[in-house]
Amino acid sequence: MRVLVVMNFGADPSTPQRGRWVIDQVEALREGGLDVDLFSFRPGKDQYLPATRRIRRQLRETRYDLVHAHYGLAGWCARLAGADPLVVTFHGTDVRHRIVGRMSRSLTRRIDLVAAASRALFEEEDGRPGLPLPEGRSAVLPCGADLSRFQPTDRRLARQKLGLDPDEPFLFFPADPERPEKRADRAREVARIAGAELRSGGGIEPDLMPLWMNAAQAVMITSDYEGFGLACLEALACDVPVISTPVGIAPHALGGLERSLCLAYEPKSWADFASALMKEPDPRVPGRIRAEALSARRMAERVSIAYHDLFEKRRKPGDSKSPVSEGGLVSGGDLRNDGVS
């Protein structure tokens, strides 16, 4: 099977980590035996028309069994370029955004498979509508954590490799502080109350992110919402404690896990929890086994199932019992109870 993956949020010097999760999925799909080409273009309203033309040209020059776009606006470019069949995975901002959200919901009527990074994106959140749930045309298809990159590393060694004081503990906010929905203000408030140093992501090279995770006493996810919440799994893959709002995959991934907290934001409770972790020389959690269930490889297997089911459904258009979905959400074997379906 030959697949074209389209995305419009590739990395740039200021955000080198952006889009890495899609690249990880593409690489995992290739390792699984699929022939996958990646078409990436820069974000920006002046990029959509040229990208649509380039996608149309590529579709004319190369025969693909299907096209898989990530994020709603990239999906629109693929749709207008003539992609057929078309799968679109929505990741969060493209669903919750005041303007782009309406465009994403409109796109769902024009594509073959409506996929979301988590089940939560099919539901209303804080008054913001979720994606429609078209029967037989919907799936939950996260990207997953790359466990080959995110592994436990000695905390002192990680700090030394980053040029930090090996004995200096800190809290880590892994997102770009400039993104308002990530709520860096909350992370700063908790660190201030706890008397802890806070370090933030945003401009960190992808290859260094595992070191930053391992170097921290805990990873803080203070977001208003997450489509999936990959940073939570990446921290758990390193056996690093996580303090998170109940967004995306966090309630499932952190449930019952000692030295981790999944709770609506409350400054004092969060600060008390963080303070306790700061006092431990090397706080760790048995998180990797949970991350393994949602790894990039496992999620790529899930995506591959969706591709083949859709391909078979298109070959048999009269077959209403196509295995593309079960209860509206792609599932298969031990993927049924993984917290995303």
N, C-alpha and C positions, 0 to 999 in steps of 0.2 A: 504494500500500500504506500502510495506517495502522497505526502501531506504538505501543504503550505501553511506555515504559522505566521500570522501578522501581528505586530505590536507597534505602538507609537510612544513608548516611554523608555527608550534605551538610555544608557548611562551617558553622563557628560562630566566634565571636570569637577563641577560642584556637587554632583550626586552620583558618584561612581557605582554605588550599590544598586541604583534604580534599575528595575527590569531583570535583575539577576535571577529571580525566581522563575521567570519564563525560560530563560536560557538553560537553567538547571533542568526544567521539564523537557525541553527540546533534546538535550543531551541524553536524558534518561530514556526518552522515546527511541532515539537512535540506537542506544545500547540494547533496547528491547527488539530491535530488528526492523523498525519502520524507517522509511526513506523520508526525511523531513528537511525541508528548506525553510529558512527563517528570513522573513522580510521585515525589516525594522526601519522606522522613520522617526524623525525628531518631533516632539510635541510642538504645538503652535498652530494657530488658526490658518496661517499662510502655508501650512504643510499638507493639509488634507486633500486639496484638489490635485497637486502634483503627485501625491502618494497614490491616489485613486487611479490616475493615469498610468503610473508605473506598475501597479498591481494588475490592471487590465492587460497591459502589454505582457507581463510575465505569465498570466493565465493563458494568453494566446500562444505563447512560445513553448509552454510546458504543460503537459497534461497532468492534472492532480486529481486524486480520488476524492479529496475534500479539502476545504480551507478552514482553519481554526484561528479566529481572531481573539485577541485578549484586549479587553476594555471596549466600552460601547462605541466610542468614536472611531477606533480602528475597525470595529465591526461594520460600521456604516461605510467606511471606505471600501472594505472588501465586498460588501453587498452591492454598492453602486458600480464596482468594477466588474460585476458579473459572477462572483464566487457562487458555486452551486455544486454540491451542497455546502452549507456554511454552518459552522459551530462557533458560537461566541461565548467566551467566559467573561463574566462581569466580576469585578474585584472589590467593589465597595464605593469608592468616590464616584464612580460613573453611575451608581444606582442612587446614592443619597444626595448628590449635588442638585441644587435647585433647578438648574437649566439642563445640564447633561443628563440628569436622571429621567426627565421627560423624554428625551431623545432615545435613551437606552430602552425605556419601556415600550416606546413606539417600534423600535427595531425588533423586539421579540416576536412581533407578528409577521416578520418577513424572513426569518431564518429557520433552519431545520432543527437545531438543538439549542435550547436556552440553558446555558450552564452558569453556575455561580460558584464562587470560591468557598462559600459556606451556605448552609441551609438558612441561616439568618437573613440572607439577602433576598429570600423569597417572602419575608415577613416585614410588616411595618415596624419602624423603629423611631421613637421620639417624634411621632407625627409625620415621619417621612415614609412614603409608600415603598414597598419592596417590589421585586420583579413579579410579573404575572407567572403563574404556575401552569402552563399549558399541558394538558394531559397527554402523556406519551412523547412529549418533546422537551423534557426538562431533566437536568442532572446537576449534581453537586460534584465539581471537578477542581479541587484545590491543586496547587502546584507542589507543595510539600517541601520539607527541609532536605538539603543535600548533606547527608550524614558522612560523606567522604571528606567534606571540608570542616563540618562542625563536630568536633570530638573533644572529650575531656583532655585538658592540658594542665599541668601543674600551675597553680595560680601565681606563685612567685616567678616562675620561669616566663609565664606570659607577660607579666609586668616588665621584667627585664628586657624582653624582646621588643617591647613597645617604648623602651627608654624611660620607664617609670620607676619610682621608688618601689622595690619589691615588698616593702613592709607597709606601704600606704594603701589602706582600703578605700574603696569608692563605690558609689552607686552608678549604674550605667543606664542612660536613656538612649535607646538604639536608633531612634528616628531623627529626622531632620527637624530641629527646633522651630524652623520657620513654617512648618505645616500646622495650621491652627487646630485641625481635628486631632492631632497627636497630643495636644495639651502639655507642652513642655512647662507651662506655668505651674502645673500640678507637681511635676517632678521636682522643680526648683523649690516649691514650698515644702515638700516632704523632706528634702535634703536639708533645708534650712532648719526645720524643727528638730530633725534628728542630729543635727550638728555634723552632717556627713558631706564629703566632697561629691559633687555630681559631674560626670563627664557625659557628653552627648555625641550622637552619631551625626550623619548628614553628609560629611565629606570624607568618610572613611572608605578606603579601598576594599573591595570585596574580600581579597585574600587576607586582610588584616582583621576583618570583623570577628572571626572565631577567637582570635587572641584577645580582643576587647571583651568578648563575652566571658572568657575564662578568667580574665584579670579582675573582673568585678566581683564584689561581694553578692550582688543581686542585680538583676535586670528589671527595670521599671517600665511597665506599659500602662500609660495613663490616658489612653485614647478615649474620645467620645464614642467612637465606633471603629470596627475593623471588619473588612470583608472576610478575612481569614485570620490573620495575625501570625505571620510566619516567624517573627522575632521570638515569640513565646516558644515555639518548637525548637528554634535554633539554640536558644539558651538551655532548654531542657536536654537537647542533644549533647550539650557540654556538661550536663549535670549541675548547672548553675541555678540557684533559686530565682524565682520569678515573682514579682509583685505586680498584679494586673487588675484593671477593671474587668468586669464580666462581659467582655466583647469577643467576637469571633470564636475561635477554637478554645480560648482560655478556660471557660467553665469546664469543658470536657477534659482538657489536657492537665489542668491543675487540681481537679477535684480529689480531695483526700490526700494530697501530697504534702508531707511535712516540709517545713521551711519554705513554703511558697504560699502566697495569698492571692485569692481571687475574690474581690470584694468591691462594691460600689465605692467610689472615692470618698474618703473621709480623712482629712489631713492627720489628725492625732493618731487614729488607729494605724494608718499606714506608717507614720513616723515611728510609732512604738515597735512595729514589726521590723522595720528597717534597722532601728537602733540595735535590736537583739542580734540581727545578722552581722552588723558591723563589729560587734564584740567577739564574734567567733573568728578564730584564725583562718579557717578554711571551710566555710559552709558549703555543703554540697547536697544535692537531692538525687534520688534514683530516677532521673528524668529521661534518660536515653531510651529506655524500653518504651516509654510513651511516644517519644519522637519517632521511633522506628515504625510504629503503626501508621504514621502519617509522613513517611519519608518521600522524597522526590521519586525514588524508584517505585514505591508502592502506589503513589498517586499517578505515576505515568502508566502503570498497569491498568489502573482504573480508567484513565483517558483512552488507552488503547482499546479496552472493552467497548467504550462508548463509540469510538470510531468504527469498529467492525460491526457493531450492532446497527449503527446508522447506515453503513454501507449495505448490509444485508437488507435492511428495510427498504432502501431505495431500489434495490434489485427486485424486491417483491412488494410493489406499492399497494397491492390489495390485501396484504397480510396485516391485519389489525392486531395480531398477537406478537408483533416483533418484540424481541427482548431488550429494546433500547432502554426501556424504563420499567421500574416496578413501583407502583404507587406514585409515578411521576418523577422518581429520582433513581438515577442509575445505581445499581447495586450488583454485587457479585461475590459469592462465597463469603470469606471472612471480612469483607469490606462492609458488611451490612451494619455492624455495630461499632464503627470507628469514630462516631461523634460528628460526622459530617453528613450522614444520610439518614 
